[in-house]
Amino acid sequence: MPIIEPIGFAADLAAWTARHGPVTVGLAGAGQMGTDIVVQAALMTGIRIGAIGASRPARPLEAIAMAGHGEGHGRIASNAAGIDAAIEAGRIAVTDDLDALCAAGRIDVVIDATGSPEIGARLALQSIRNGKHIVMLNVEADITVGRHLSAEAKKAGVVYTGSAGDEPAATLELISFAQSLGMEIVAAGKGKNNPLDFAAVPESYEEEARARNMNARILVEFIDGSKTMVEMTAIANCTGLVPDVPGMHGPEATRENLAQVLCAAEDGGVLSAPGRVDYTVGKGVAPGVFCVVKPRHPRAIERMADLKVGPGPCFSLIRPFHLTSLETPLSAARAVMYGRADMEPLERPVAECGARAKRDLAPGEVLGRIGMSDYRGFAMTWADGRARRALPLGLAEKARVVKPVSSGELLTHDNCEADASLTVTSLRRALDEADTRFL
């Protein structure tokens, strides 16, 4: 076989490793995404997993074995010194103490793969306090308190970033490309991967989840649309694009007609104006992401049509894949090497992801996690959410119902009370109080 030299970022990473050694990652979470990261890091030059934090050691140890490491490569550690000792010995530390993981001196960057808004908020704060960069493969936490966490990271001189490979960051790549070319951004978003069923509950998807080696609750978070709403809210909060209508349109636009559907009414589309986030359930776009653009000159429109991008005047730029957790180590490396975020929220609020009841809820009920039978995500503009006193999706878990809520009704601060004992609740309350300046 010919020798293929590393180029671009691969060359940068190889050069960094030769000078400094590999980027050492502290990983929180060893579920599906966390396991992917452990396996992927073992295949890469310049990235190593130094420690894995999880409530029980079984899953991290299974992930370490799956990655091809020998027996004994995973070493149980109960504190920061033990984690550092394991890393210095060339092993991967396994711990149930996320504070210790963040404090370990041999860790360069922390990746949050937990999916929990509460754990994500506390983990990010601890990482930042210990001078560690933080990669959030936890969009639920980011859309709830990401602006606060990003501001804290800047003050501490570390990087707070979303994860490469997740759909929001992949979409931002396209938006940045189009902006660099001076194109108008008409719309951006994703093709929905799973069939959309707003009423989905885990009990109906146990068999499919087992076949896909997934937790049924997590699968339902995708199927009931919550994940899509979360991801589009994240894109909005990083760019200034907004949901056109509450819940977005979600048309059956295909790869061929996407730019003629998700464009402004003046160009024959469904949007009231350019500058929107949305998604499609039509064929040919998923599992990709898109950015609908409109060149600002007739010559550019003519050239793009001639190059078979589409008929114009709006065109779809489509990235036909996203590799989720397999790409996450790239964000960790860029944070360490360049001090650069792949995705970070703006300093002003743009969109909100609230929650709508999946069933009738009675006073006294305590709500479960995202993807269960109680509620689903629902994206809207921040101004709309503020006016309606929407309860952020990231605060719904453990919230107590205080007034009857009908199926399909929006959860609000009037009919539900967020759990005041949670860190994510107190951080969001402080954000909401500060955000009065944007009214």
Secondary structure, 3 states (H helix, E strand, C coil): CCCCCCCHHHHHHHHHHHHHCCEEEEEECCCHHHHHHHHHHHCCCCEEEEEEECCCCHHHHHHHHHCCCCCCCEEECCCHHHHHHHHHCCCEEEECCHHHHHHCCCCCEEEECCCCHHHHHHHHHHHHHCCCEEEECCHHHHHHHHHHHHHHHHHHCCCEEECCCCHHHHHHHHHHHHHHCCCEEEEEEEECCCCCCCCCCHHHHHHHHHHCCCCHHHHHHHHCCHHHHHHHHHHHHHHCCEECCCCCCCCCCCCCCHHHHCCEHHHCCCECCCCEEEEECCCCCCCCEEEEEECCCHHHHHHHHHCCCCCCCCEEEEECCCCHHHCHHHHHHHHHHHCCCCCCCCCCCCEEEEEEECCCECCCCECCCCCCCCEEEEEEEHHHHHHCCECCHHHCCCCEECCCECCCCECECCCEECCCCCHHHHHHHHHHHHHHHHC
